[in-house]
């Protein structure tokens, strides 16, 4: 979802406060943020924290790397960029 939420020529890619590669994750965060209530926002925020934690007991980070796009396995730092862009979008939607 983080990678393909916006198409490559979607106009939103050029108006968001992130670079082209992170625009899709940011737009997804904005749209999710506009839909969730405060309790749901807490759940999403908890997921983001687990996704950033490489030592999470649920292995959320490792599972995202393994099941995400193949280049995440070659460049796992990209996941941190996408998570930050998603969070930035979600916070901007408040």
N, CA, C and O atoms as a printed pandas DataFrame, in Angstrom:
     atom_number atom_name residue_name chain_id  residue_number  x_coord  y_coord  z_coord
0              1         N          UNK        A               1    0.813   -1.193    0.000
1              2        CA          UNK        A               1    0.000    0.000    0.000
2              3         C          UNK        A               1    0.862    1.265    0.000
3              4         O          UNK        A               1    0.573    2.224   -0.715
4              5         N          UNK        A               2    1.926    1.252    0.814
5              6        CA          UNK        A               2    2.766    2.444    0.911
6              7         C          UNK        A               2    3.329    2.849   -0.446
7              8         O          UNK        A               2    3.497    4.038   -0.716
8              9         N          UNK        A               3    3.614    1.895   -1.282
9             10        CA          UNK        A               3    4.301    2.171   -2.540
10            11         C          UNK        A               3    3.360    2.521   -3.693
11            12         O          UNK        A               3    3.736    3.290   -4.578
12            13         N          UNK        A               4    2.161    1.978   -3.696
13            14        CA          UNK        A               4    1.299    2.106   -4.872
14            15         C          UNK        A               4   -0.056    2.760   -4.594
15            16         O          UNK        A               4   -0.971    2.657   -5.412
16            17         N          UNK        A               5   -0.189    3.417   -3.473
17            18        CA          UNK        A               5   -1.459    4.066   -3.165
18            19         C          UNK        A               5   -1.777    5.146   -4.200
19            20         O          UNK        A               5   -2.924    5.293   -4.623
20            21         N          UNK        A               6   -0.771    5.884   -4.595
21            22        CA          UNK        A               6   -0.920    6.874   -5.663
22            23         C          UNK        A               6   -0.265    6.336   -6.930
23            24         O          UNK        A               6    0.783    5.693   -6.869
24            25         N          UNK        A               7   -0.873    6.594   -8.050
25            26        CA          UNK        A               7   -0.250    6.236   -9.314
26            27         C          UNK        A               7    0.946    7.141   -9.575
27            28         O          UNK        A               7    1.075    8.192   -8.946
28            29         N          UNK        A               8    1.815    6.748  -10.487
29            30        CA          UNK        A               8    3.038    7.522  -10.736
30            31         C          UNK        A               8    2.798    8.931  -11.273
31            32         O          UNK        A               8    3.666    9.795  -11.149
32            33         N          UNK        A               9    1.639    9.169  -11.863
33            34        CA          UNK        A               9    1.379   10.516  -12.392
34            35         C          UNK        A               9    0.244   11.221  -11.653
35            36         O          UNK        A               9   -0.274   12.231  -12.131
36            37         N          UNK        A              10   -0.140   10.704  -10.511
37            38        CA          UNK        A              10   -1.186   11.325   -9.699
38            39         C          UNK        A              10   -0.743   12.726   -9.293
39            40         O          UNK        A              10    0.374   12.916   -8.810
40            41         N          UNK        A              11   -1.611   13.690   -9.488
41            42        CA          UNK        A              11   -1.288   15.094   -9.176
42            43         C          UNK        A              11   -0.904   15.318   -7.719
43            44         O          UNK        A              11   -0.135   16.230   -7.419
44            45         N          UNK        A              12   -1.427   14.501   -6.813
45            46        CA          UNK        A              12   -1.116   14.679   -5.394
46            47         C          UNK        A              12    0.373   14.491   -5.112
47            48         O          UNK        A              12    0.894   15.065   -4.156
48            49         N          UNK        A              13    1.060   13.702   -5.926
49            50        CA          UNK        A              13    2.499   13.470   -5.704
50            51         C          UNK        A              13    3.279   14.780   -5.663
51            52         O          UNK        A              13    4.316   14.859   -5.005
52            53         N          UNK        A              14    2.802   15.788   -6.344
53            54        CA          UNK        A              14    3.556   17.038   -6.471
54            55         C          UNK        A              14    3.124   18.087   -5.467
55            56         O          UNK        A              14    3.762   19.134   -5.362
56            57         N          UNK        A              15    2.052   17.832   -4.724
57            58        CA          UNK        A              15    1.546   18.840   -3.785
58            59         C          UNK        A              15    1.763   18.467   -2.319
59            60         O          UNK        A              15    1.476   19.270   -1.430
60            61         N          UNK        A              16    2.255   17.284   -2.062
61            62        CA          UNK        A              16    2.442   16.829   -0.681
62            63         C          UNK        A              16    3.785   17.302   -0.125
63            64         O          UNK        A              16    4.711   17.572   -0.889
64            65         N          UNK        A              17    3.895   17.403    1.197
65            66        CA          UNK        A              17    5.116   17.929    1.822
66            67         C          UNK        A              17    6.245   16.891    1.960
67            68         O          UNK        A              17    7.033   16.942    2.904
68            69         N          UNK        A              18    6.308   15.954    1.008
69            70        CA          UNK        A              18    7.352   14.925    0.996
70            71         C          UNK        A              18    7.846   14.752   -0.437
71            72         O          UNK        A              18    7.256   15.290   -1.373
72            73         N          UNK        A              19    8.925   14.002   -0.600
73            74        CA          UNK        A              19    9.445   13.786   -1.955
74            75         C          UNK        A              19    8.587   12.774   -2.715
75            76         O          UNK        A              19    7.708   12.129   -2.144
76            77         N          UNK        A              20    8.858   12.651   -3.997
77            78        CA          UNK        A              20    8.099   11.791   -4.896
78            79         C          UNK        A              20    7.982   10.369   -4.356
79            80         O          UNK        A              20    6.894    9.793   -4.362
80            81         N          UNK        A              21    9.088    9.798   -3.891
81            82        CA          UNK        A              21    9.104    8.404   -3.449
82            83         C          UNK        A              21    8.262    8.164   -2.209
83            84         O          UNK        A              21    7.773    7.054   -2.000
84            85         N          UNK        A              22    8.086    9.181   -1.387
85            86        CA          UNK        A              22    7.319    9.038   -0.159
86            87         C          UNK        A              22    5.893    9.591   -0.258
87            88         O          UNK        A              22    5.129    9.520    0.705
88            89         N          UNK        A              23    5.544   10.134   -1.408
89            90        CA          UNK        A              23    4.232   10.763   -1.570
90            91         C          UNK        A              23    3.080    9.776   -1.403
91            92         O          UNK        A              23    2.054   10.114   -0.813
92            93         N          UNK        A              24    3.240    8.583   -1.909
93            94        CA          UNK        A              24    2.163    7.600   -1.805
94            95         C          UNK        A              24    1.870    7.267   -0.345
95            96         O          UNK        A              24    0.706    7.218    0.053
96            97         N          UNK        A              25    2.899    7.039    0.449
97            98        CA          UNK        A              25    2.713    6.739    1.875
98            99         C          UNK        A              25    2.108    7.931    2.606
99           100         O          UNK        A              25    1.265    7.756    3.486
100          101         N          UNK        A              26    2.525    9.125    2.256
101          102        CA          UNK        A              26    1.987   10.335    2.896
102          103         C          UNK        A              26    0.507   10.500    2.561
103          104         O          UNK        A              26   -0.294   10.797    3.448
104          105         N          UNK        A              27    0.137   10.315    1.312
105          106        CA          UNK        A              27   -1.269   10.430    0.905
106          107         C          UNK        A              27   -2.126    9.390    1.612
107          108         O          UNK        A              27   -3.235    9.688    2.055
108          109         N          UNK        A              28   -1.615    8.178    1.715
109          110        CA          UNK        A              28   -2.335    7.131    2.435
110          111         C          UNK        A              28   -2.538    7.546    3.894
111          112         O          UNK        A              28   -3.627    7.378    4.444
112          113         N          UNK        A              29   -1.495    8.083    4.513
113          114        CA          UNK        A              29   -1.612    8.553    5.889
114          115         C          UNK        A              29   -2.643    9.655    6.030
115          116         O          UNK        A              29   -3.412    9.666    6.991
116          117         N          UNK        A              30   -2.668   10.576    5.090
117          118        CA          UNK        A              30   -3.656   11.662    5.136
118          119         C          UNK        A              30   -5.074   11.107    5.035
119          120         O          UNK        A              30   -5.970   11.529    5.767
120          121         N          UNK        A              31   -5.266   10.161    4.124
121          122        CA          UNK        A              31   -6.606    9.606    3.938
122          123         C          UNK        A              31   -7.026    8.753    5.136
123          124         O          UNK        A              31   -8.181    8.811    5.557
124          125         N          UNK        A              32   -6.118    7.976    5.678
125          126        CA          UNK        A              32   -6.434    7.188    6.877
126          127         C          UNK        A              32   -6.729    8.133    8.037
127          128         O          UNK        A              32   -7.694    7.936    8.775
128          129         N          UNK        A              33   -5.895    9.159    8.195
129          130        CA          UNK        A              33   -6.098   10.111    9.276
130          131         C          UNK        A              33   -7.436   10.808    9.217
131          132         O          UNK        A              33   -8.012   11.136   10.254
132          133         N          UNK        A              34   -7.937   11.039    8.019
133          134        CA          UNK        A              34   -9.241   11.691    7.860
134          135         C          UNK        A              34  -10.396   10.750    8.195
135          136         O          UNK        A              34  -11.506   11.205    8.467
136          137         N          UNK        A              35  -10.142    9.452    8.177
137          138        CA          UNK        A              35  -11.210    8.472    8.396
138          139         C          UNK        A              35  -11.308    7.948    9.821
139          140         O          UNK        A              35  -12.390    7.561   10.262
140          141         N          UNK        A              36  -10.201    7.928   10.544
141          142        CA          UNK        A              36  -10.190    7.274   11.851
142          143         C          UNK        A              36  -10.634    8.208   12.974
143          144         O          UNK        A              36  -10.472    9.426   12.899
144          145         N          UNK        A              37  -11.197    7.600   14.014
145          146        CA          UNK        A              37  -11.506    8.365   15.218
146          147         C          UNK        A              37  -10.290    8.308   16.146
147          148         O          UNK        A              37   -9.271    7.719   15.786
148          149         N          UNK        A              38  -10.381    8.903   17.317
149          150        CA          UNK        A              38   -9.214    8.967   18.211
150          151         C          UNK        A              38   -8.742    7.588   18.658
151          152         O          UNK        A              38   -7.536    7.348   18.713
152          153         N          UNK        A              39   -9.645    6.692   18.972
153          154        CA          UNK        A              39   -9.256    5.338   19.395
154          155         C          UNK        A              39   -8.562    4.599   18.249
155          156         O          UNK        A              39   -7.546    3.938   18.463
156          157         N          UNK        A              40   -9.098    4.707   17.058
157          158        CA          UNK        A              40   -8.486    4.059   15.896
158          159         C          UNK        A              40   -7.124    4.672   15.582
159          160         O          UNK        A              40   -6.197    3.976   15.167
160          161         N          UNK        A              41   -7.018    5.980   15.785
161          162        CA          UNK        A              41   -5.729    6.652   15.574
162          163         C          UNK        A              41   -4.677    6.096   16.540
163          164         O          UNK        A              41   -3.519    5.920   16.162
164          165         N          UNK        A              42   -5.076    5.823   17.774
165          166        CA          UNK        A              42   -4.160    5.218   18.743
166          167         C          UNK        A              42   -3.696    3.837   18.275
167          168         O          UNK        A              42   -2.526    3.485   18.433
168          169         N          UNK        A              43   -4.605    3.064   17.706
169          170        CA          UNK        A              43   -4.254    1.729   17.201
170          171         C          UNK        A              43   -3.253    1.858   16.059
171          172         O          UNK        A              43   -2.262    1.129   16.021
172          173         N          UNK        A              44   -3.498    2.773   15.130
173          174        CA          UNK        A              44   -2.583    2.975   14.002
174          175         C          UNK        A              44   -1.227    3.457   14.508
175          176         O          UNK        A              44   -0.189    3.007   14.022
176          177         N          UNK        A              45   -1.227    4.366   15.475
177          178        CA          UNK        A              45    0.022    4.867   16.042
178          179         C          UNK        A              45    0.803    3.743   16.720
179          180         O          UNK        A              45    2.029    3.693   16.622
180          181         N          UNK        A              46    0.104    2.847   17.402
181          182        CA          UNK        A              46    0.754    1.692   18.011
182          183         C          UNK        A              46    1.369    0.778   16.965
183          184         O          UNK        A              46    2.472    0.264   17.150
184          185         N          UNK        A              47    0.658    0.578   15.870
185          186        CA          UNK        A              47    1.209   -0.230   14.790
186          187         C          UNK        A              47    2.474    0.412   14.218
187          188         O          UNK        A              47    3.458   -0.280   13.958
188          189         N          UNK        A              48    2.448    1.719   14.024
189          190        CA          UNK        A              48    3.632    2.411   13.499
190          191         C          UNK        A              48    4.823    2.246   14.432
191          192         O          UNK        A              48    5.951    2.059   13.978
192          193         N          UNK        A              49    4.573    2.316   15.731
193          194        CA          UNK        A              49    5.659    2.128   16.703
194          195         C          UNK        A              49    6.233    0.725   16.602
195          196         O          UNK        A              49    7.451    0.549   16.622
196          197         N          UNK        A              50    5.370   -0.272   16.493
197          198        CA          UNK        A              50    5.858   -1.657   16.350
198          199         C          UNK        A              50    6.600   -1.838   15.030
199          200         O          UNK        A              50    7.611   -2.538   14.973
200          201         N          UNK        A              51    6.106   -1.214   13.983
201          202        CA          UNK        A              51    6.738   -1.350   12.672
202          203         C          UNK        A              51    8.138   -0.743   12.653
203          204         O          UNK        A              51    8.998   -1.190   11.893
204          205         N          UNK        A              52    8.369    0.265   13.478
205          206        CA          UNK        A              52    9.698    0.895   13.546
206          207         C          UNK        A              52   10.665    0.125   14.446
207          208         O          UNK        A              52   11.882    0.256   14.320
208          209         N          UNK        A              53   10.120   -0.666   15.340
209          210        CA          UNK        A              53   10.926   -1.363   16.350
210          211         C          UNK        A              53   11.448   -2.688   15.795
211          212         O          UNK        A              53   10.692   -3.649   15.651
212          213         N          UNK        A              54   12.720   -2.730   15.491
213          214        CA          UNK        A              54   13.309   -3.941   14.916
214          215         C          UNK        A              54   13.338   -5.091   15.916
215          216         O          UNK        A              54   13.548   -6.237   15.519
216          217         N          UNK        A              55   13.131   -4.815   17.205
217          218        CA          UNK        A              55   13.126   -5.846   18.234
218          219         C          UNK        A              55   11.720   -6.159   18.753
219          220         O          UNK        A              55   11.569   -6.813   19.785
220          221         N          UNK        A              56   10.711   -5.699   18.047
221          222        CA          UNK        A              56    9.320   -5.936   18.432
222          223         C          UNK        A              56    9.060   -7.437   18.571
223          224         O          UNK        A              56    9.444   -8.219   17.701
224          225         N          UNK        A              57    8.418   -7.829   19.649
225          226        CA          UNK        A              57    8.190   -9.262   19.890
226          227         C          UNK        A              57    7.263   -9.881   18.850
227          228         O          UNK        A              57    7.265  -11.099   18.670
228          229         N          UNK        A              58    6.479   -9.067   18.168
229          230        CA          UNK        A              58    5.589   -9.573   17.122
230          231         C          UNK        A              58    6.280   -9.651   15.755
231          232         O          UNK        A              58    5.708  -10.146   14.783
232          233         N          UNK        A              59    7.512   -9.156   15.703
233          234        CA          UNK        A              59    8.315   -9.162   14.477
234          235         C          UNK        A              59    7.667   -8.347   13.348
235          236         O          UNK        A              59    7.835   -8.662   12.170
236          237         N          UNK        A              60    6.936   -7.311   13.717
237          238        CA          UNK        A              60    6.221   -6.498   12.739
238          239         C          UNK        A              60    7.169   -5.932   11.691
239          240         O          UNK        A              60    6.908   -6.018   10.491
240          241         N          UNK        A              61    8.266   -5.354   12.154
241          242        CA          UNK        A              61    9.243   -4.759   11.233
242          243         C          UNK        A              61    9.777   -5.822   10.267
243          244         O          UNK        A              61    9.795   -5.611    9.055
244          245         N          UNK        A              62   10.203   -6.939   10.799
245          246        CA          UNK        A              62   10.761   -8.011    9.964
246          247         C          UNK        A              62    9.728   -8.532    8.964
247          248         O          UNK        A              62   10.068   -8.814    7.814
248          249         N          UNK        A              63    8.490   -8.661    9.388
249          250        CA          UNK        A              63    7.444   -9.151    8.489
250          251         C          UNK        A              63    7.146   -8.155    7.370
251          252         O          UNK        A              63    6.899   -8.550    6.231
252          253         N          UNK        A              64    7.171   -6.867    7.697
253          254        CA          UNK        A              64    6.966   -5.858    6.655
254          255         C          UNK        A              64    8.095   -5.895    5.634
255          256         O          UNK        A              64    7.851   -5.812    4.431
256          257         N          UNK        A              65    9.324   -6.018    6.110
257          258        CA          UNK        A              65   10.468   -6.100    5.202
258          259         C          UNK        A              65   10.344   -7.350    4.322
259          260         O          UNK        A              65   10.523   -7.283    3.105
260          261         N          UNK        A              66   10.041   -8.473    4.945
261          262        CA          UNK        A              66    9.968   -9.735    4.198
262          263         C          UNK        A              66    8.824   -9.753    3.189
263          264         O          UNK        A              66    8.987  -10.258    2.078
264          265         N          UNK        A              67    7.665   -9.204    3.566
265          266        CA          UNK        A              67    6.480   -9.287    2.717
266          267         C          UNK        A              67    6.236   -8.041    1.869
267          268         O          UNK        A              67    5.318   -8.020    1.050
268          269         N          UNK        A              68    7.044   -7.015    2.058
269          270        CA          UNK        A              68    6.902   -5.805    1.273
270          271         C          UNK        A              68    7.575   -5.943   -0.085
271          272         O          UNK        A              68    7.963   -7.040   -0.484
272          273         N          UNK        A              69    7.710   -4.840   -0.784
273          274        CA          UNK        A              69    8.381   -4.871   -2.087
274          275         C          UNK        A              69    9.798   -5.439   -1.961
275          276         O          UNK        A              69   10.454   -5.260   -0.935
276          277         N          UNK        A              70   10.254   -6.109   -2.985
277          278        CA          UNK        A              70   11.558   -6.786   -2.929
278          279         C          UNK        A              70   12.701   -5.825   -2.621
279          280         O          UNK        A              70   13.661   -6.209   -1.953
280          281         N          UNK        A              71   12.616   -4.593   -3.089
281          282        CA          UNK        A              71   13.727   -3.675   -2.824
282          283         C          UNK        A              71   13.795   -3.247   -1.360
283          284         O          UNK        A              71   14.813   -2.703   -0.933
284          285         N          UNK        A              72   12.733   -3.478   -0.580
285          286        CA          UNK        A              72   12.827   -3.225    0.859
286          287         C          UNK        A              72   13.807   -4.192    1.494
287          288         O          UNK        A              72   14.474   -3.845    2.468
288          289         N          UNK        A              73   13.905   -5.400    0.959
289          290        CA          UNK        A              73   14.866   -6.365    1.503
290          291         C          UNK        A              73   16.293   -5.929    1.204
291          292         O          UNK        A              73   17.200   -6.183    1.996
292          293         N          UNK        A              74   16.495   -5.282    0.078
293          294        CA          UNK        A              74   17.822   -4.779   -0.283
294          295         C          UNK        A              74   18.127   -3.459    0.408
295          296         O          UNK        A              74   19.287   -3.160    0.692
296          297         N          UNK        A              75   17.091   -2.665    0.680
297          298        CA          UNK        A              75   17.238   -1.335    1.289
298          299         C          UNK        A              75   16.197   -1.178    2.404
299          300         O          UNK        A              75   15.235   -0.426    2.251
300          301         N          UNK        A              76   16.387   -1.884    3.522
301          302        CA          UNK        A              76   15.367   -1.860    4.578
302          303         C          UNK        A              76   15.136   -0.475    5.182
303          304         O          UNK        A              76   14.097   -0.235    5.798
304          305         N          UNK        A              77   16.078    0.420    5.015
305          306        CA          UNK        A              77   15.893    1.773    5.547
306          307         C          UNK        A              77   14.726    2.499    4.869
307          308         O          UNK        A              77   14.181    3.450    5.429
308          309         N          UNK        A              78   14.348    2.062    3.685
309          310        CA          UNK        A              78   13.231    2.675    2.964
310          311         C          UNK        A              78   11.934    2.534    3.760
311          312         O          UNK        A              78   11.083    3.424    3.724
312          313         N          UNK        A              79   11.782    1.430    4.470
313          314        CA          UNK        A              79   10.578    1.244    5.281
314          315         C          UNK        A              79   10.446    2.367    6.306
315          316         O          UNK        A              79    9.346    2.876    6.522
316          317         N          UNK        A              80   11.541    2.759    6.935
317          318        CA          UNK        A              80   11.488    3.858    7.901
318          319         C          UNK        A              80   11.025    5.154    7.230
319          320         O          UNK        A              80   10.265    5.923    7.819
320          321         N          UNK        A              81   11.482    5.393    6.005
321          322        CA          UNK        A              81   11.054    6.582    5.260
322          323         C          UNK        A              81    9.556    6.546    4.991
323          324         O          UNK        A              81    8.867    7.553    5.157
324          325         N          UNK        A              82    9.051    5.385    4.574
325          326        CA          UNK        A              82    7.627    5.267    4.262
326          327         C          UNK        A              82    6.773    5.421    5.521
327          328         O          UNK        A              82    5.721    6.060    5.489
328          329         N          UNK        A              83    7.224    4.840    6.617
329          330        CA          UNK        A              83    6.482    4.970    7.873
330          331         C          UNK        A              83    6.438    6.423    8.330
331          332         O          UNK        A              83    5.403    6.902    8.794
332          333         N          UNK        A              84    7.550    7.115    8.200
333          334        CA          UNK        A              84    7.594    8.536    8.589
334          335         C          UNK        A              84    6.676    9.366    7.701
335          336         O          UNK        A              84    5.990   10.263    8.190
336          337         N          UNK        A              85    6.654    9.079    6.410
337          338        CA          UNK        A              85    5.789    9.815    5.487
338          339         C          UNK        A              85    4.317    9.540    5.799
339          340         O          UNK        A              85    3.493   10.454    5.777
340          341         N          UNK        A              86    3.991    8.282    6.089
341          342        CA          UNK        A              86    2.623    7.931    6.456
342          343         C          UNK        A              86    2.200    8.702    7.706
343          344         O          UNK        A              86    1.119    9.290    7.748
344          345         N          UNK        A              87    3.059    8.693    8.716
345          346        CA          UNK        A              87    2.743    9.384    9.956
346          347         C          UNK        A              87    2.594   10.889    9.730
347          348         O          UNK        A              87    1.695   11.517   10.289
348          349         N          UNK        A              88    3.471   11.461    8.915
349          350        CA          UNK        A              88    3.380   12.885    8.607
350          351         C          UNK        A              88    2.031   13.207    7.960
351          352         O          UNK        A              88    1.393   14.204    8.298
352          353         N          UNK        A              89    1.612   12.364    7.040
353          354        CA          UNK        A              89    0.312   12.563    6.392
354          355         C          UNK        A              89   -0.832   12.419    7.376
355          356         O          UNK        A              89   -1.778   13.206    7.359
356          357         N          UNK        A              90   -0.747   11.415    8.232
357          358        CA          UNK        A              90   -1.818   11.198    9.201
358          359         C          UNK        A              90   -1.922   12.372   10.167
359          360         O          UNK        A              90   -3.027   12.800   10.501
360          361         N          UNK        A              91   -0.796   12.894   10.615
361          362        CA          UNK        A              91   -0.811   14.034   11.527
362          363         C          UNK        A              91   -1.328   15.290   10.840
363          364         O          UNK        A              91   -1.983   16.120   11.471
364          365         N          UNK        A              92   -1.038   15.431    9.553
365          366        CA          UNK        A              92   -1.488   16.605    8.806
366          367         C          UNK        A              92   -2.997   16.607    8.582
367          368         O          UNK        A              92   -3.583   17.651    8.297
368          369         N          UNK        A              93   -3.619   15.453    8.710
369          370        CA          UNK        A              93   -5.051   15.354    8.427
370          371         C          UNK        A              93   -5.915   15.747    9.621
371          372         O          UNK        A              93   -7.139   15.813    9.505
372          373         N          UNK        A              94   -5.301   16.002   10.746
373          374        CA          UNK        A              94   -6.073   16.359   11.958
374          375         C          UNK        A              94   -6.789   17.655   11.811
375          376         O          UNK        A              94   -7.476   18.089   12.736
